Amino acid sequence: RFEQFLVTAYPLVHATLTREELGDPGLLYTWKGRSESAEPVILTAHYDVVPAETPTDWAHPPFAGDVADGAVWGRGALDDKSGLISIMEAAERLIARGFTPERTVLFAFGGDEEVTGRRGAGRIASVLAERGVTAHCLVDEGSAVVENTVSLVDKPIALIGTAEKGYVDLRLAVRGADGHAAMPSRRTTVGRLARALSRIERKPFPPRLEPSVRDFLKALADAAPAAYRPVLRRPRLFAPILKRVLAKDPKTDALIRTTQAPTMLSGSSAPNVLPSVAEAIVNIRILPGETIESVCARLRRVVSDAGVEVAVLNPAGSGEPIASAPTDTETYRDLCAVVTRQFPDALVAPYLVTATTDSKHYRGIARAMYRFLPVRMNPALLDTIHGVDERIGVADYLSMIVFYTDLIETLSQGAADSE
């Protein structure tokens, strides 16, 4: 078991920190700090991975952990075992040096992030809430140092996720009479559902520059060509132009609107039978400032057909968006300083995370939540996450350990908790 591997691999951590097996599965490590009054810092990661659907397509077996061509190959190498192991390596080295944090440091490791995180991080967060814990800040995975992804900037960008989109799957269902396909009625369940989906695709959510996106654009200004700087520095004033430009690419369009993507369809089990029920699943990623309730209400208005049921598929697996964490605090500046020390060539920028992370479970516990994985990624490497040939460079992995060592030392200092 992975949990037992950690015990064997990190003896100093397990001799010094308190370890609790919470959730199903989940681990909470408590590194007691000197200060009784300073709020703790939480570092999170997850150790579950998605399946490798086509293992024969991989250059190296996806679960062998081969080290070849200067990289560690395998599912989870980037998402997110490298983050978890780097945190443990950093702690082991700090303990060996005799380091004791001023603030208490919590390592919260979930084992089901890829399937909502409810049983892992969700359970850990519930226990912390029951204990009355309020965290000074939390740092999770979610963004990285990206290269060759923003055309306006020719240098790496260290994206710190300050906000996170929400998530909900909606089930659209149309009910009617079944029968033989040779004698269909004028309005079939499938046809009615198809019209509803067509209306949804024809009416995307309106674009909006929410605070983390405005901060992101402003951060790009100094590194952008001179002609673009006035526009990027004043995103409110130039919002109409920026929204038109960002909407042209699906990757940036996702930053400015709630997205809606039909992903699953079901109907009859036979080609010559009319289904009594036709269903579709629409995956929604919710922009901060909107809610699951408001999204459902809008889709019902857009569909404009009382015969099409719209309901949340899995309430427990859904999550509201998370508004932007502050970027004008000493904590954020300390985080940026650690990032800059490790990646001196990179521009540091706040960012809206369009995926979901385990941090959503801690929204009522941490005063501020940031998402950053200290690894360089180009578009080709990004495609390996949940894809084929996931890997991390050995040098990048060693760099992650240095980053987390610095991060723990920096964030665990017992500054006043008044910001």
C-alpha positions as CSV (number, residue, x, y, z in Angstrom):
1,R,0.0,0.0,0.0
2,F,1.1,3.5,-0.7
3,E,0.4,4.6,2.9
4,Q,2.8,1.9,4.1
5,F,5.5,3.0,1.6
6,L,5.4,6.4,3.2
7,V,6.2,5.0,6.6
8,T,9.1,3.0,5.3
9,A,10.5,5.8,3.1
10,Y,10.3,8.7,5.6
11,P,11.3,7.5,9.1
12,L,12.1,10.9,10.4
13,V,8.7,12.3,9.4
14,H,6.9,9.4,11.1
15,A,9.0,9.8,14.2
16,T,8.4,13.5,14.4
17,L,4.9,14.2,13.0
18,T,1.6,12.9,14.1
19,R,0.0,10.8,11.4
20,E,-3.8,10.1,11.3
21,E,-5.5,7.9,8.7
22,L,-8.7,9.9,8.0
23,G,-11.1,9.5,5.2
24,D,-11.3,6.5,2.9
25,P,-8.6,7.0,1.9
26,G,-6.8,10.1,3.4
27,L,-3.8,11.0,5.5
28,L,-3.3,13.9,7.9
29,Y,0.2,14.7,9.2
30,T,0.6,17.3,12.0
31,W,4.0,18.9,12.4
32,K,3.7,20.7,15.7
33,G,5.0,24.2,15.7
34,R,6.6,26.2,18.5
35,S,3.8,28.8,18.6
36,E,0.5,27.9,20.3
37,S,-1.3,31.0,19.0
38,A,-0.2,31.1,15.3
39,E,-2.6,29.6,12.9
40,P,-1.4,26.5,11.0
41,V,-0.4,26.2,7.4
42,I,-1.8,23.4,5.3
43,L,-0.1,21.8,2.3
44,T,-2.3,19.4,0.3
45,A,-1.7,16.8,-2.4
46,H,-3.4,13.7,-3.6
47,Y,-2.1,10.2,-4.3
48,D,-4.8,8.7,-6.4
49,V,-4.5,8.7,-10.2
50,V,-6.7,8.3,-13.2
51,P,-6.5,5.0,-15.1
52,A,-4.1,4.4,-18.0
53,E,-6.7,3.5,-20.7
54,T,-4.2,2.5,-23.4
55,P,-1.1,1.2,-21.6
56,T,0.4,-0.3,-24.8
57,D,0.6,3.2,-26.3
58,W,3.1,4.3,-23.6
59,A,6.8,4.4,-24.2
60,H,7.2,2.9,-20.7
61,P,4.6,0.9,-18.7
62,P,2.4,3.4,-16.9
63,F,2.8,1.9,-13.5
64,A,6.4,0.8,-13.6
65,G,8.0,4.0,-12.5
66,D,10.8,3.7,-15.0
67,V,13.6,6.2,-14.9
68,A,14.7,6.7,-18.5
69,D,15.9,9.6,-20.7
70,G,16.2,11.9,-17.7
71,A,12.6,11.5,-16.5
72,V,10.5,9.4,-14.2
73,W,7.7,7.8,-16.3
74,G,4.3,6.8,-15.0
75,R,0.8,7.7,-14.2
76,G,0.8,10.2,-11.4
77,A,4.3,11.5,-12.1
78,L,2.8,15.0,-12.6
79,D,-0.7,14.6,-11.2
80,D,0.0,14.5,-8.3
81,K,2.4,12.0,-6.6
82,S,5.4,14.1,-7.4
83,G,3.9,16.9,-5.3
84,L,3.1,14.7,-2.4
85,I,6.5,12.9,-2.4
86,S,8.3,16.3,-2.8
87,I,6.6,17.5,0.3
88,M,7.6,14.4,2.3
89,E,11.2,14.6,1.0
90,A,11.3,18.3,2.1
91,A,10.0,17.5,5.5
92,E,12.5,14.6,6.0
93,R,15.4,16.8,5.1
94,L,14.3,19.7,7.3
95,I,13.9,17.4,10.3
96,A,17.4,16.0,9.6
97,R,18.7,19.5,9.8
98,G,17.0,20.1,13.2
99,F,14.3,22.4,11.8
100,T,11.1,23.0,13.9
101,P,8.4,25.2,12.4
102,E,7.1,28.2,14.3
103,R,3.6,27.6,13.0
104,T,2.1,24.1,13.0
105,V,2.3,22.6,9.5
106,L,-0.4,20.2,8.3
107,F,0.1,17.8,5.4
108,A,-3.4,16.8,4.1
109,F,-3.2,14.1,1.5
110,G,-6.3,12.8,-0.2
111,G,-6.7,9.5,-2.0
112,D,-9.8,10.2,-4.1
113,E,-9.3,13.7,-5.6
114,E,-9.9,12.4,-9.1
115,V,-13.4,11.3,-8.1
116,T,-14.6,14.4,-6.2
117,G,-12.3,14.1,-3.1
118,R,-15.3,13.9,-0.8
119,R,-14.1,10.8,1.1
120,G,-10.5,11.9,1.4
121,A,-10.0,15.6,1.5
122,G,-13.6,16.1,2.4
123,R,-13.3,13.9,5.5
124,I,-10.0,15.5,6.5
125,A,-11.6,19.0,6.2
126,S,-14.6,17.9,8.3
127,V,-12.3,16.6,11.1
128,L,-10.4,19.9,11.1
129,A,-13.6,21.8,11.2
130,E,-14.8,19.7,14.1
131,R,-11.6,20.6,15.9
132,G,-12.1,24.3,15.3
133,V,-9.0,24.7,13.1
134,T,-8.6,27.9,11.2
135,A,-5.6,27.8,8.8
136,H,-3.5,30.8,8.0
137,C,-3.3,29.6,4.4
138,L,-3.4,26.5,2.2
139,V,-1.3,25.6,-0.8
140,D,-2.6,22.9,-3.2
141,E,-1.7,21.7,-6.7
142,G,-3.6,23.2,-9.6
143,S,-1.3,25.5,-11.6
144,A,2.3,25.3,-12.7
145,V,5.1,27.2,-14.5
146,V,3.9,27.1,-18.1
147,E,6.1,27.7,-21.1
148,N,5.0,28.6,-24.7
149,T,1.4,28.8,-23.8
150,V,0.7,32.6,-23.7
151,S,1.5,34.1,-27.1
152,L,1.9,37.6,-25.8
153,V,4.7,36.7,-23.4
154,D,7.9,35.0,-24.4
155,K,9.0,33.9,-20.9
156,P,7.8,31.2,-18.6
157,I,4.8,32.2,-16.4
158,A,4.4,30.9,-12.9
159,L,0.6,30.7,-12.5
160,I,-0.6,30.8,-8.9
161,G,-4.2,29.7,-8.7
162,T,-6.0,32.3,-6.6
163,A,-9.5,31.3,-7.6
164,E,-11.2,28.1,-8.8
165,K,-14.2,27.4,-11.0
166,G,-17.1,25.4,-9.7
167,Y,-18.3,22.1,-11.0
168,V,-21.6,20.4,-11.6
169,D,-23.0,17.8,-14.0
170,L,-26.6,18.4,-15.1
171,R,-28.8,15.6,-16.3
172,L,-31.3,16.6,-19.0
173,A,-34.1,14.1,-19.4
174,V,-37.1,13.8,-21.7
175,R,-39.8,11.2,-21.1
176,G,-42.4,9.9,-23.5
177,A,-43.9,6.8,-25.0
178,D,-41.7,4.0,-26.3
179,G,-42.6,2.2,-29.5
180,H,-41.4,0.9,-32.8
181,A,-39.1,3.2,-34.8
182,A,-41.1,2.4,-37.9
183,M,-44.1,4.4,-36.5
184,P,-42.6,7.4,-34.7
185,S,-44.6,10.3,-33.3
186,R,-44.0,13.8,-34.5
187,R,-42.1,14.6,-31.4
188,T,-39.7,11.9,-30.1
189,T,-37.8,12.0,-26.9
190,V,-34.5,12.1,-28.7
191,G,-35.6,14.9,-31.0
192,R,-36.8,17.0,-28.1
193,L,-33.6,16.4,-26.2
194,A,-31.6,17.3,-29.3
195,R,-33.4,20.6,-29.6
196,A,-32.6,21.4,-26.0
197,L,-28.9,20.7,-26.5
198,S,-28.9,22.8,-29.6
199,R,-30.4,25.7,-27.7
200,I,-27.8,25.3,-25.0
201,E,-24.9,25.3,-27.5
202,R,-26.3,28.3,-29.3
203,K,-26.5,30.4,-26.1
204,P,-23.2,30.2,-24.2
205,F,-22.9,32.0,-20.9
206,P,-22.0,35.7,-21.2
207,P,-18.3,36.5,-20.8
208,R,-17.1,38.3,-17.7
209,L,-13.6,39.3,-16.4
210,E,-13.7,38.2,-12.8
211,P,-11.0,39.5,-10.4
212,S,-8.5,36.8,-10.7
213,V,-8.5,37.1,-14.5
214,R,-8.2,40.8,-14.3
215,D,-5.2,40.4,-12.0
216,F,-3.7,37.8,-14.4
217,L,-4.0,40.2,-17.4
218,K,-2.4,43.0,-15.4
219,A,0.5,40.8,-14.4
220,L,1.2,40.1,-18.0
221,A,1.5,43.7,-19.0
222,D,5.1,44.4,-18.3
223,A,6.3,41.4,-20.2
224,A,4.0,41.9,-23.2
225,P,4.8,43.9,-26.3
226,A,4.5,47.7,-25.7
227,A,1.4,48.0,-27.9
228,Y,-0.6,45.7,-25.6
229,R,0.5,47.1,-22.3
230,P,-2.1,49.9,-21.9
231,V,-4.9,47.4,-22.6
232,L,-3.6,44.7,-20.2
233,R,-3.0,47.3,-17.4
234,R,-6.6,48.5,-17.6
235,P,-8.7,45.4,-18.1
236,R,-11.9,47.0,-16.8
237,L,-11.7,49.9,-19.3
238,F,-10.8,47.6,-22.2
239,A,-13.0,44.7,-21.1
240,P,-15.0,44.5,-24.4
241,I,-11.8,44.1,-26.5
242,L,-10.2,41.6,-24.1
243,K,-13.3,39.5,-24.0
244,R,-13.5,39.3,-27.8
245,V,-9.8,38.3,-28.0
246,L,-10.0,35.8,-25.1
247,A,-13.2,34.2,-26.5
248,K,-11.3,33.1,-29.7
249,D,-9.4,30.3,-28.0
250,P,-11.2,27.6,-26.0
251,K,-8.3,27.7,-23.4
252,T,-8.8,31.4,-22.7
253,D,-12.5,31.4,-23.3
254,A,-12.8,29.1,-20.3
255,L,-11.3,31.9,-18.2
256,I,-14.1,34.4,-19.0
257,R,-17.3,32.4,-18.8
258,T,-19.1,29.5,-17.3
259,T,-18.6,26.7,-19.8
260,Q,-21.3,24.0,-20.7
261,A,-20.3,20.9,-22.5
262,P,-22.6,18.0,-23.4
263,T,-20.6,14.9,-22.7
264,M,-22.9,11.9,-22.5
265,L,-26.1,10.7,-24.3
266,S,-28.4,7.8,-23.7
267,G,-31.5,6.6,-25.4
268,S,-32.7,3.3,-26.7
269,S,-30.9,0.0,-26.4
270,A,-31.8,-1.0,-29.9
271,P,-31.7,0.8,-33.2
272,N,-35.4,0.1,-34.1
273,V,-36.9,1.1,-30.7
274,L,-38.1,4.5,-29.6
275,P,-36.8,5.2,-26.1
276,S,-39.2,6.2,-23.5
277,V,-36.5,8.3,-21.8
278,A,-33.7,10.2,-23.6
279,E,-31.0,11.6,-21.4
280,A,-27.9,13.8,-21.7
281,I,-25.2,14.9,-19.3
282,V,-23.9,18.5,-19.5
283,N,-20.7,19.2,-17.7
284,I,-20.6,22.8,-16.3
285,R,-17.6,24.6,-15.0
286,I,-18.9,27.6,-13.1
287,L,-17.2,31.0,-13.1
288,P,-16.8,32.7,-9.6
289,G,-19.8,35.0,-9.1
290,E,-22.3,32.4,-10.2
291,T,-23.7,29.5,-8.4
292,I,-25.0,26.0,-9.1
293,E,-28.5,27.3,-8.5
294,S,-28.1,30.2,-10.9
295,V,-26.6,27.9,-13.6
296,C,-29.6,25.5,-13.3
297,A,-32.0,28.3,-13.6
298,R,-30.3,29.8,-16.7
299,L,-30.3,26.4,-18.5
300,R,-34.0,25.9,-17.8
301,R,-34.6,29.4,-19.3
302,V,-32.4,28.6,-22.3
303,V,-34.0,25.2,-23.0
304,S,-37.5,26.8,-22.6
305,D,-39.3,23.5,-22.6
306,A,-41.1,22.3,-19.5
307,G,-40.9,18.7,-20.9
308,V,-37.1,18.7,-20.5
309,E,-36.1,17.9,-16.9
310,V,-32.9,19.6,-15.7
311,A,-31.4,18.2,-12.5
312,V,-28.1,18.0,-10.7
313,L,-26.7,14.5,-11.4
314,N,-24.5,14.2,-8.3
315,P,-25.0,16.8,-5.6
316,A,-22.3,15.3,-3.4
317,G,-19.8,15.5,-6.3
318,S,-20.6,19.1,-7.2
319,G,-18.9,22.2,-5.9
320,E,-19.5,26.0,-5.9
321,P,-16.8,28.2,-7.4
322,I,-14.2,29.6,-5.1
323,A,-13.6,33.4,-5.2
324,S,-10.2,34.8,-5.5
325,A,-7.9,34.7,-2.5
326,P,-6.2,38.0,-1.6
327,T,-3.0,39.0,-3.5
328,D,-2.2,42.1,-1.4
329,T,-1.1,40.2,1.8
330,E,2.3,39.3,3.2
331,T,1.4,35.6,2.8
332,Y,0.8,35.9,-1.0
333,R,4.0,38.0,-1.3
334,D,5.9,35.3,0.6
335,L,4.6,32.6,-1.7
336,C,5.6,34.7,-4.8
337,A,9.0,35.2,-3.3
338,V,9.5,31.4,-2.9
339,V,8.3,30.9,-6.5
340,T,10.7,33.6,-7.8
341,R,13.7,32.1,-5.9
342,Q,13.1,28.7,-7.5
343,F,12.1,30.1,-11.0
344,P,13.9,33.4,-11.4
345,D,13.2,33.6,-15.1
346,A,9.5,33.3,-14.7
347,L,6.8,35.9,-14.5
348,V,4.6,35.3,-11.5
349,A,0.8,35.8,-12.1
350,P,-2.4,35.1,-10.3
351,Y,-4.7,32.8,-12.2
352,L,-8.2,31.2,-12.3
353,V,-8.0,27.4,-12.1
354,T,-10.5,26.0,-14.5
355,A,-10.3,22.5,-13.2
356,T,-11.2,21.4,-9.7
357,T,-8.8,20.6,-6.8
358,D,-9.1,19.2,-3.3
359,S,-8.8,22.8,-2.0
360,K,-12.5,23.2,-2.5
361,H,-13.1,21.1,0.6
362,Y,-11.1,23.5,2.8
363,R,-12.9,26.7,1.9
364,G,-14.4,27.1,5.4
365,I,-11.1,26.4,7.1
366,A,-8.3,28.2,5.3
367,R,-8.3,32.0,5.3
368,A,-6.6,32.0,1.9
369,M,-6.0,29.2,-0.6
370,Y,-3.5,29.1,-3.4
371,R,-2.8,26.4,-6.0
372,F,0.6,25.9,-7.5
373,L,2.7,22.9,-8.5
374,P,6.4,23.9,-8.8
375,V,7.2,22.2,-12.1
376,R,7.8,23.6,-15.6
377,M,5.3,22.4,-18.2
378,N,5.0,23.0,-21.9
379,P,1.9,22.2,-24.0
380,A,3.2,18.7,-24.9
381,L,3.9,17.8,-21.2
382,L,0.5,19.2,-20.2
383,D,-1.1,16.8,-22.6
384,T,0.4,13.8,-20.8
385,I,-1.6,14.6,-17.6
386,H,-4.5,12.1,-17.8
387,G,-3.0,11.2,-21.2
388,V,-0.2,9.0,-22.5
389,D,3.4,9.0,-21.4
390,E,3.0,11.1,-18.3
391,R,6.4,11.9,-16.9
392,I,8.5,14.3,-14.9
393,G,12.1,15.3,-15.5
394,V,14.4,14.1,-12.8
395,A,15.9,17.6,-12.5
396,D,12.3,19.1,-12.2
397,Y,11.5,16.6,-9.5
398,L,14.6,17.5,-7.5
399,S,13.7,21.2,-8.0
400,M,10.3,20.5,-6.4
401,I,11.9,19.3,-3.2
402,V,14.0,22.4,-3.0
403,F,10.8,24.5,-3.5
404,Y,8.8,22.8,-0.8
405,T,11.7,23.0,1.6
406,D,11.8,26.8,1.1
407,L,8.0,27.0,1.2
408,I,7.7,25.2,4.5
409,E,10.5,27.3,6.1
410,T,8.9,30.5,4.8
411,L,5.2,30.0,5.4
412,S,5.7,28.4,8.8
413,Q,7.2,31.5,10.3
414,G,5.0,32.8,13.1
415,A,4.0,36.2,11.7
416,A,0.9,37.9,13.1
417,D,-2.4,36.6,11.8
418,S,-4.0,40.0,11.3
419,E,-3.8,40.2,7.5
